[in-house]
Amino acid sequence: MNLDEAGRLQKAWKVTHGDKPCHHTRVIDSLSTQDGQNTGKVICQECGSIFSDPHRSPPNSPLPR
């Protein structure tokens, strides 16, 4: 999924649910750039919210000991 698709989900959620919070039960879909590069983020497939991927280490972070 890319940012355009996430934006459409966000608009659809707002129209359908207004300010009702999403429980993000369908949160795993990787966010990619328009050319298919992975951004290290994931998207809620219900509301379009974008989060850092909890399974990826931030760049330049030290490895756990």
Secondary structure as UniProt FT lines:
FT   HELIX           3..17
FT   TURN            18..19
FT   TURN            25..26
FT   STRAND          30..32
FT   TURN            34..35
FT   STRAND          38..43
FT   TURN            45..47
FT   STRAND          50..52
FT   TURN            54..55
FT   TURN            59..60
//
